[in-house]
Amino acid sequence: MKNSIPEKRKKLGLTQEALAGKCGVSRQTIIAIEQGRFNPSLPLAFLLTRALRARKVEEVFDG
């Protein structure tokens, strides 16, 4: 699944480790999601959206 996590994360000054901590997952999970190798569950997608200060999941994930 294509996403804009790296761009949004860097814009907020968050490391992968910091984002992982906010969402309760490992850094490896964040890496896999950013690279499109792992599709997050809907609850995790909402957590990521909130942590990245986006208003809608669609602002972070594209299909």
PyMOL CGO cylinders between C-alpha atoms (Angstrom):
from pymol import cmd
from pymol.cgo import CYLINDER

trace = [
    CYLINDER, 0.00, 0.00, 0.00, 1.39, 3.36, -1.01, 0.3, 1, 1, 1, 1, 1, 1,
    CYLINDER, 1.39, 3.36, -1.01, 1.76, 5.86, 1.81, 0.3, 1, 1, 1, 1, 1, 1,
    CYLINDER, 1.76, 5.86, 1.81, 3.20, 9.25, 2.70, 0.3, 1, 1, 1, 1, 1, 1,
    CYLINDER, 3.20, 9.25, 2.70, 4.46, 8.26, 6.16, 0.3, 1, 1, 1, 1, 1, 1,
    CYLINDER, 4.46, 8.26, 6.16, 8.17, 9.06, 5.58, 0.3, 1, 1, 1, 1, 1, 1,
    CYLINDER, 8.17, 9.06, 5.58, 7.42, 12.56, 4.30, 0.3, 1, 1, 1, 1, 1, 1,
    CYLINDER, 7.42, 12.56, 4.30, 4.92, 13.39, 7.03, 0.3, 1, 1, 1, 1, 1, 1,
    CYLINDER, 4.92, 13.39, 7.03, 7.12, 11.85, 9.74, 0.3, 1, 1, 1, 1, 1, 1,
    CYLINDER, 7.12, 11.85, 9.74, 10.18, 13.85, 8.66, 0.3, 1, 1, 1, 1, 1, 1,
    CYLINDER, 10.18, 13.85, 8.66, 8.14, 17.05, 8.37, 0.3, 1, 1, 1, 1, 1, 1,
    CYLINDER, 8.14, 17.05, 8.37, 7.18, 16.61, 12.04, 0.3, 1, 1, 1, 1, 1, 1,
    CYLINDER, 7.18, 16.61, 12.04, 10.77, 15.83, 13.01, 0.3, 1, 1, 1, 1, 1, 1,
    CYLINDER, 10.77, 15.83, 13.01, 9.90, 12.31, 14.14, 0.3, 1, 1, 1, 1, 1, 1,
    CYLINDER, 9.90, 12.31, 14.14, 12.26, 9.37, 13.87, 0.3, 1, 1, 1, 1, 1, 1,
    CYLINDER, 12.26, 9.37, 13.87, 10.97, 5.94, 12.97, 0.3, 1, 1, 1, 1, 1, 1,
    CYLINDER, 10.97, 5.94, 12.97, 11.62, 4.94, 16.59, 0.3, 1, 1, 1, 1, 1, 1,
    CYLINDER, 11.62, 4.94, 16.59, 9.60, 7.89, 17.93, 0.3, 1, 1, 1, 1, 1, 1,
    CYLINDER, 9.60, 7.89, 17.93, 6.68, 7.17, 15.60, 0.3, 1, 1, 1, 1, 1, 1,
    CYLINDER, 6.68, 7.17, 15.60, 6.79, 3.51, 16.58, 0.3, 1, 1, 1, 1, 1, 1,
    CYLINDER, 6.79, 3.51, 16.58, 6.65, 4.49, 20.25, 0.3, 1, 1, 1, 1, 1, 1,
    CYLINDER, 6.65, 4.49, 20.25, 3.62, 6.71, 19.70, 0.3, 1, 1, 1, 1, 1, 1,
    CYLINDER, 3.62, 6.71, 19.70, 1.82, 3.83, 18.00, 0.3, 1, 1, 1, 1, 1, 1,
    CYLINDER, 1.82, 3.83, 18.00, 2.95, 0.98, 20.23, 0.3, 1, 1, 1, 1, 1, 1,
    CYLINDER, 2.95, 0.98, 20.23, 4.76, -0.96, 17.51, 0.3, 1, 1, 1, 1, 1, 1,
    CYLINDER, 4.76, -0.96, 17.51, 8.38, -1.74, 16.70, 0.3, 1, 1, 1, 1, 1, 1,
    CYLINDER, 8.38, -1.74, 16.70, 10.64, 0.36, 14.50, 0.3, 1, 1, 1, 1, 1, 1,
    CYLINDER, 10.64, 0.36, 14.50, 10.80, -2.63, 12.15, 0.3, 1, 1, 1, 1, 1, 1,
    CYLINDER, 10.80, -2.63, 12.15, 7.03, -2.43, 11.71, 0.3, 1, 1, 1, 1, 1, 1,
    CYLINDER, 7.03, -2.43, 11.71, 7.26, 1.26, 10.78, 0.3, 1, 1, 1, 1, 1, 1,
    CYLINDER, 7.26, 1.26, 10.78, 10.04, 0.48, 8.29, 0.3, 1, 1, 1, 1, 1, 1,
    CYLINDER, 10.04, 0.48, 8.29, 7.97, -2.30, 6.70, 0.3, 1, 1, 1, 1, 1, 1,
    CYLINDER, 7.97, -2.30, 6.70, 4.90, -0.06, 6.42, 0.3, 1, 1, 1, 1, 1, 1,
    CYLINDER, 4.90, -0.06, 6.42, 6.93, 2.83, 4.96, 0.3, 1, 1, 1, 1, 1, 1,
    CYLINDER, 6.93, 2.83, 4.96, 8.44, 0.49, 2.36, 0.3, 1, 1, 1, 1, 1, 1,
    CYLINDER, 8.44, 0.49, 2.36, 5.04, -0.98, 1.47, 0.3, 1, 1, 1, 1, 1, 1,
    CYLINDER, 5.04, -0.98, 1.47, 6.02, -4.47, 2.61, 0.3, 1, 1, 1, 1, 1, 1,
    CYLINDER, 6.02, -4.47, 2.61, 3.37, -4.57, 5.36, 0.3, 1, 1, 1, 1, 1, 1,
    CYLINDER, 3.37, -4.57, 5.36, -0.19, -3.27, 5.34, 0.3, 1, 1, 1, 1, 1, 1,
    CYLINDER, -0.19, -3.27, 5.34, -1.24, -2.05, 8.78, 0.3, 1, 1, 1, 1, 1, 1,
    CYLINDER, -1.24, -2.05, 8.78, -4.49, -3.09, 10.41, 0.3, 1, 1, 1, 1, 1, 1,
    CYLINDER, -4.49, -3.09, 10.41, -7.22, -0.47, 10.39, 0.3, 1, 1, 1, 1, 1, 1,
    CYLINDER, -7.22, -0.47, 10.39, -6.65, 0.41, 14.08, 0.3, 1, 1, 1, 1, 1, 1,
    CYLINDER, -6.65, 0.41, 14.08, -2.92, 0.86, 13.43, 0.3, 1, 1, 1, 1, 1, 1,
    CYLINDER, -2.92, 0.86, 13.43, -3.66, 2.97, 10.35, 0.3, 1, 1, 1, 1, 1, 1,
    CYLINDER, -3.66, 2.97, 10.35, -5.79, 5.26, 12.54, 0.3, 1, 1, 1, 1, 1, 1,
    CYLINDER, -5.79, 5.26, 12.54, -3.03, 5.45, 15.18, 0.3, 1, 1, 1, 1, 1, 1,
    CYLINDER, -3.03, 5.45, 15.18, -0.48, 6.38, 12.50, 0.3, 1, 1, 1, 1, 1, 1,
    CYLINDER, -0.48, 6.38, 12.50, -2.84, 8.98, 11.05, 0.3, 1, 1, 1, 1, 1, 1,
    CYLINDER, -2.84, 8.98, 11.05, -3.30, 10.58, 14.47, 0.3, 1, 1, 1, 1, 1, 1,
    CYLINDER, -3.30, 10.58, 14.47, 0.43, 10.44, 15.31, 0.3, 1, 1, 1, 1, 1, 1,
    CYLINDER, 0.43, 10.44, 15.31, 1.23, 12.13, 11.99, 0.3, 1, 1, 1, 1, 1, 1,
    CYLINDER, 1.23, 12.13, 11.99, -1.37, 14.85, 12.69, 0.3, 1, 1, 1, 1, 1, 1,
    CYLINDER, -1.37, 14.85, 12.69, -3.36, 14.06, 9.58, 0.3, 1, 1, 1, 1, 1, 1,
    CYLINDER, -3.36, 14.06, 9.58, -7.13, 14.51, 9.53, 0.3, 1, 1, 1, 1, 1, 1,
    CYLINDER, -7.13, 14.51, 9.53, -8.00, 11.49, 7.39, 0.3, 1, 1, 1, 1, 1, 1,
    CYLINDER, -8.00, 11.49, 7.39, -6.47, 8.08, 6.80, 0.3, 1, 1, 1, 1, 1, 1,
    CYLINDER, -6.47, 8.08, 6.80, -6.57, 8.91, 3.08, 0.3, 1, 1, 1, 1, 1, 1,
    CYLINDER, -6.57, 8.91, 3.08, -4.02, 11.69, 3.69, 0.3, 1, 1, 1, 1, 1, 1,
    CYLINDER, -4.02, 11.69, 3.69, -1.53, 9.04, 4.82, 0.3, 1, 1, 1, 1, 1, 1,
    CYLINDER, -1.53, 9.04, 4.82, -2.50, 5.92, 2.86, 0.3, 1, 1, 1, 1, 1, 1,
    CYLINDER, -2.50, 5.92, 2.86, -3.43, 5.58, -0.80, 0.3, 1, 1, 1, 1, 1, 1,
    CYLINDER, -3.43, 5.58, -0.80, -5.19, 2.37, -1.71, 0.3, 1, 1, 1, 1, 1, 1,
]
cmd.load_cgo(trace, "trace")
